[in-house]
Amino acid sequence: LDVTSAYVCELDQAQRSIFVAEYYSPAASAAEGTSDLNVVYEAEHSHTGLRALRQGEPVVTWPDDPEASEAERAHMRQFGARTVLTVPLTRQARPLGYVELWDSRRTRAFTEAELQLAQTLAGNAAVALEHAKLYQAAQRQAEHMRLINDISRDIAGILDLAALTARVGQRLVDAFGYYQVAVGLIQGNELVFRPRFDPRRSIPIPETRFPLDGAGIMAWVAKHAQPWLAADVRTDPHFIPSPYFPDTRSEASVPLMVHGQNIGVLDVQSTEAGRLGPEDVTLLEAISSQLAVAIDNARLFAEARHRADEVAALLAATLGLSSSLDLSARLSVITEQAQRLVGADSSTIYQLDPDGEILRPIMALDAAFFDFDNDGFLD
């Protein structure tokens, strides 16, 4: 086709162009020879490629073509294109991307034979691109399965909720580079995210609460127990920005289902529009089912431990009370066990005056402002 450079561009879900292959002839200009391999261009650079895909035929443009977008015209001027032939890449009527053929030497017209040849070559490129995408999808699927198995083993023995959610979040960040991963649990009519620390940005994230009837993707998922994908949050009806994650551009959120009940939400976010897709939702759903069971087990363990602590506290109080007839000692045992049982900072017993109008403290633990007499009672 006697062009100076050629590019194969793939389109992502946000209709951005990703240059996956390129070629420069010896006749290419210096500016034109700047590599675009793996460079991602926003949707305004894909206008002509999308037009070629809609029309199902090649489109010829040049730097002052009014049919091209301003971003495309500026790009052609910047890198010295005189004529650009854009050929659609389709496979069984499915759009995959497009091919750009540049000529930086002259403004030219392509003959019918050249256009047919370009379409034939683009057809071959479409087959190769589809095979590459299928291979990459198979690799990603294998990686996802490995990660799911690894996470399942990791969380099987963790019975602390904070450690459990932190471990899952860190594994997902390490594996996929997500901007943020958060696990929220439903408490009453709210979705609650525990306070945590973001080690990458060295900032604390305080506790966050979302009313289930309120706005936001995570609140919607918690209320409806359905996953939600926002490939581009700038156009999503449920998204609300967070001051702690100002660079979020895409978000995926799935419910945590156990025994047919939604107990929370697993949410991931990315700084790139189109970075999250259906594959991420499928992965998160597989992980969320195991995470939900682990959270349920951790809750059951915490409840059993709390009941055991209650029994131990009652037994200790009973033994303490039976071991002494001194009222001060007995009251001290009661306050100590009550404080330990509920994890309080202090514990105080009050006695109602005979007139029934005033409560007076008679025993306290950690009471710096109370003054005990010699018998251990409060003056």
C-alpha positions in Angstrom: 0.0 0.0 0.0 3.1 2.2 0.0 2.4 3.9 3.4 4.9 5.2 5.8 3.5 3.7 9.0 0.8 1.3 10.2 -0.9 0.7 13.5 -3.3 -1.8 14.9 -5.7 -0.3 17.5 -7.9 -2.2 19.9 -11.0 -0.5 21.5 -11.8 -1.0 25.2 -15.2 -0.7 26.9 -14.8 3.0 27.3 -14.1 3.3 23.5 -10.5 4.3 24.1 -7.9 3.3 21.6 -5.0 1.0 22.6 -2.2 0.6 20.1 -1.2 -3.1 20.2 1.0 -3.2 17.1 2.9 -0.7 14.9 5.3 -0.6 11.9 7.4 2.3 10.5 8.8 2.2 7.0 12.2 3.8 6.3 10.3 6.7 4.7 8.5 7.6 8.0 9.3 11.1 9.2 11.1 11.7 12.5 7.9 12.9 14.3 5.9 10.0 12.9 8.4 7.5 14.2 7.4 8.2 17.9 6.2 4.8 19.2 2.6 4.5 20.3 2.9 0.8 21.3 0.6 0.1 24.3 -0.3 3.8 24.5 -4.0 4.5 25.4 -5.8 7.3 23.8 -9.1 8.7 25.1 -12.4 8.3 23.2 -12.0 11.6 21.3 -9.1 10.0 19.4 -11.3 7.1 18.3 -13.9 9.1 16.4 -12.8 8.0 12.9 -12.2 4.4 14.0 -15.7 4.2 15.4 -17.1 5.8 12.2 -15.3 3.2 10.1 -16.7 0.4 12.3 -20.3 1.8 12.0 -20.0 2.2 8.2 -18.2 -1.2 7.8 -15.7 0.3 5.3 -12.4 2.2 5.2 -12.4 6.0 5.9 -9.8 8.4 4.6 -8.9 11.5 6.7 -6.3 14.3 6.7 -5.2 17.0 9.1 -7.9 19.6 8.1 -10.7 17.0 7.6 -13.9 18.5 9.2 -15.2 14.9 9.7 -12.3 14.1 12.0 -12.4 15.2 15.7 -10.3 18.1 16.8 -8.2 15.7 18.9 -7.5 13.6 15.8 -6.7 16.6 13.6 -4.3 17.9 16.3 -2.7 14.4 16.5 -2.2 14.2 12.8 -0.6 17.7 12.7 1.6 16.9 15.6 3.1 13.7 14.2 3.2 14.8 10.5 0.4 12.7 8.9 -0.7 14.0 5.5 -3.2 11.2 4.8 -4.6 8.5 7.2 -6.6 5.5 6.0 -8.6 3.9 8.8 -9.9 0.3 8.2 -12.3 -1.4 10.6 -11.4 -4.6 12.4 -14.4 -6.9 12.8 -14.8 -10.6 13.4 -18.1 -12.3 12.8 -19.8 -8.9 12.9 -18.2 -8.1 16.2 -16.1 -4.8 16.4 -12.6 -5.4 17.7 -10.8 -2.1 16.7 -9.3 -0.6 13.6 -6.1 -0.3 11.6 -4.5 3.1 10.8 -2.3 3.5 7.7 -0.4 6.7 7.6 1.3 8.6 4.8 3.4 11.5 6.0 4.8 12.4 2.5 1.7 13.5 0.6 -2.0 13.9 0.5 -3.3 11.0 -1.5 -6.3 9.1 -2.7 -6.4 5.3 -2.4 -7.6 3.2 -5.4 -10.4 0.7 -5.1 -7.8 -2.1 -5.4 -5.8 -0.6 -2.5 -8.9 -0.3 -0.3 -9.8 -3.9 -1.0 -6.3 -5.0 -0.2 -6.4 -3.0 3.0 -9.7 -4.7 4.0 -8.2 -8.1 3.3 -5.2 -7.4 5.4 -7.4 -6.0 8.2 -9.4 -9.2 8.1 -6.2 -11.2 8.7 -5.3 -8.8 11.5 -8.8 -9.2 13.1 -8.3 -13.0 13.2 -4.9 -12.6 14.8 -6.2 -10.0 17.3 -9.1 -12.2 18.3 -6.8 -15.2 18.8 -4.6 -13.1 21.0 -7.6 -11.8 23.0 -8.8 -15.4 23.5 -5.3 -16.5 24.7 -5.1 -13.5 27.1 -8.6 -14.3 28.4 -7.6 -17.9 29.0 -4.5 -16.7 30.9 -6.5 -14.3 33.0 -9.0 -17.1 33.8 -6.2 -19.3 35.0 -4.8 -16.5 37.0 -8.2 -15.8 38.5 -8.7 -19.4 39.5 -5.2 -19.5 41.1 -6.0 -16.3 43.0 -9.4 -17.6 44.2 -7.8 -20.8 45.5 -5.0 -18.9 47.2 -7.4 -16.5 48.9 -9.6 -19.4 50.0 -6.6 -21.0 51.7 -5.5 -17.7 53.2 -8.8 -16.9 54.8 -9.8 -20.4 55.9 -8.2 -20.1 59.3 -8.6 -16.4 60.0 -11.3 -15.7 62.6 -10.6 -12.0 63.2 -12.9 -9.8 61.1 -10.4 -7.0 60.7 -7.5 -9.3 59.7 -9.8 -11.2 57.4 -11.0 -8.2 55.4 -7.5 -6.7 55.3 -6.0 -9.9 53.9 -8.5 -10.2 51.1 -8.0 -6.5 50.2 -4.2 -6.8 50.1 -4.3 -9.9 47.9 -6.5 -8.2 45.4 -4.4 -5.0 45.4 -1.2 -7.1 44.9 -2.6 -9.2 42.1 -4.5 -6.5 40.1 -3.2 -3.2 41.3 -6.7 -1.9 42.2 -6.8 1.7 43.5 -8.8 0.6 46.5 -10.4 -2.5 47.9 -13.0 -2.2 50.7 -15.2 -4.6 52.5 -18.3 -3.2 54.2 -20.7 -5.0 56.5 -24.4 -4.3 56.9 -25.3 -3.2 60.4 -29.0 -2.4 60.8 -30.0 0.0 58.1 -26.4 1.0 57.3 -23.4 -0.3 55.3 -20.4 0.2 57.6 -16.7 0.3 56.5 -14.2 -0.1 59.4 -11.4 2.5 59.7 -8.3 1.4 58.0 -4.9 2.7 56.8 -3.9 3.1 53.2 -0.2 2.1 53.1 0.4 3.2 49.5 -0.7 6.8 50.2 0.2 6.7 53.9 -3.2 8.1 54.9 -5.8 6.9 57.4 -9.3 6.1 56.1 -11.9 6.7 58.9 -15.0 4.7 59.5 -17.6 5.3 56.8 -21.3 4.6 57.0 -23.8 4.6 54.1 -27.6 4.4 54.6 -29.0 1.5 52.6 -31.6 3.9 51.2 -28.9 6.5 50.4 -26.9 7.3 47.3 -23.8 5.5 46.0 -22.9 2.3 44.2 -22.1 0.4 47.4 -25.3 1.4 49.1 -27.3 0.3 46.0 -25.5 -3.1 46.0 -26.1 -3.6 49.7 -29.8 -2.8 49.4 -30.5 -4.8 46.2 -28.0 -7.7 46.7 -27.0 -7.4 43.1 -23.6 -6.6 41.6 -22.9 -3.3 39.9 -20.2 -2.3 37.4 -19.4 1.3 36.5 -16.8 1.2 33.7 -16.7 5.0 33.7 -18.0 6.6 37.0 -18.3 10.0 35.3 -21.4 8.7 33.5 -22.7 6.3 36.2 -26.1 7.3 37.8 -25.2 5.8 41.2 -21.7 6.9 41.7 -20.9 9.5 44.4 -17.2 10.7 44.7 -15.3 10.2 47.9 -12.8 12.7 49.2 -10.5 9.8 50.2 -10.4 8.4 46.7 -10.5 11.4 44.4 -8.9 9.5 41.4 -11.6 6.8 41.0 -12.6 6.4 37.4 -14.2 2.9 37.4 -15.8 0.8 40.1 -17.1 -2.7 40.6 -19.1 -3.8 43.6 -20.6 -7.2 44.6 -22.8 -8.4 47.5 -21.6 -10.8 50.2 -24.2 -13.5 50.2 -24.4 -16.3 52.9 -27.3 -18.5 53.5 -29.4 -16.5 51.0 -28.8 -13.3 53.0 -26.7 -10.3 52.0 -24.3 -9.3 54.9 -22.2 -6.7 53.1 -20.3 -5.5 50.0 -16.9 -6.2 48.4 -16.0 -3.1 46.4 -13.0 -2.4 44.1 -12.0 0.8 42.3 -9.5 1.8 39.6 -8.0 5.1 38.5 -8.6 4.2 34.8 -12.0 4.4 33.0 -12.7 1.1 31.4 -10.2 -0.7 33.6 -12.9 -2.8 35.3 -15.1 -5.0 33.3 -17.4 -8.1 33.5 -14.4 -10.4 34.2 -13.6 -8.4 37.3 -17.2 -8.8 38.5 -17.1 -12.5 37.9 -13.8 -12.7 39.9 -15.2 -10.6 42.7 -18.4 -12.7 42.9 -16.3 -15.9 43.2 -14.2 -14.4 46.0 -17.1 -12.8 47.7 -18.9 -16.1 48.2 -15.9 -17.5 50.1 -15.3 -14.2 51.9 -19.0 -14.2 53.1 -18.7 -17.7 54.5 -15.4 -16.7 56.3 -17.0 -13.6 57.7 -20.0 -15.6 59.0 -17.6 -18.1 60.6 -15.6 -15.3 62.2 -18.9 -13.8 63.6 -20.0 -17.2 65.0 -16.6 -17.6 66.6 -16.7 -14.2 68.1 -20.2 -14.9 69.5 -19.1 -18.2 70.9 -16.0 -16.6 72.5 -18.1 -13.8 74.0 -20.5 -16.4 75.5 -17.5 -18.3 76.9 -16.2 -15.0 78.4 -19.6 -14.4 79.9 -19.7 -17.8 81.5 -16.1 -17.4 82.8 -16.9 -13.9 84.2 -20.0 -15.2 86.0 -18.0 -18.2 87.4 -15.2 -15.9 88.6 -17.8 -13.6 90.2 -19.5 -16.5 91.9 -16.2 -17.8 93.2 -15.1 -14.3 94.3 -18.4 -13.7 96.1 -18.3 -17.0 97.9 -14.7 -16.6 99.0 -15.3 -13.5 101.1 -18.0 -12.0 103.4 -16.6 -8.5 103.1 -19.0 -6.3 101.2 -16.2 -4.1 99.7 -14.4 -7.2 98.4 -17.6 -8.6 96.9 -18.4 -5.3 95.1 -14.8 -5.1 93.8 -15.2 -8.6 92.2 -18.5 -7.6 90.6 -17.1 -4.3 89.1 -13.9 -6.0 87.9 -15.8 -8.8 86.1 -18.4 -6.4 84.6 -15.6 -4.2 83.3 -13.7 -7.1 81.7 -16.8 -8.7 80.2 -17.9 -5.6 78.2 -14.4 -4.2 77.6 -15.1 -1.0 79.4 -12.6 1.6 80.6 -14.2 1.8 84.0 -16.9 0.3 86.1 -18.9 1.8 88.9 -21.6 0.6 91.3 -24.1 3.2 92.6 -26.3 3.0 95.7 -29.6 4.8 95.9 -30.0 7.0 99.0 -32.8 6.1 101.4 -34.8 9.0 100.3 -34.7 7.6 96.7 -33.5 10.8 95.1 -29.7 10.5 94.8 -27.4 7.8 93.4 -24.1 7.6 95.1 -21.0 5.7 93.8 -19.9 3.1 96.4 -17.4 1.1 94.3 -15.4 1.9 91.2 -12.5 0.7 89.1 -10.3 3.2 87.2 -12.2 6.1 88.9 -9.5 8.8 89.3 -12.1 11.4 90.4 -13.6 9.3 93.3 -12.2 9.3 96.8 -12.4 6.0 98.6 -12.4 5.7 102.4 -10.3 3.3 104.4 -12.9 0.5 103.9 -12.7 0.7 100.1 -16.0 2.6 99.8 -16.4 6.0 98.2 -16.7 8.9 100.5 
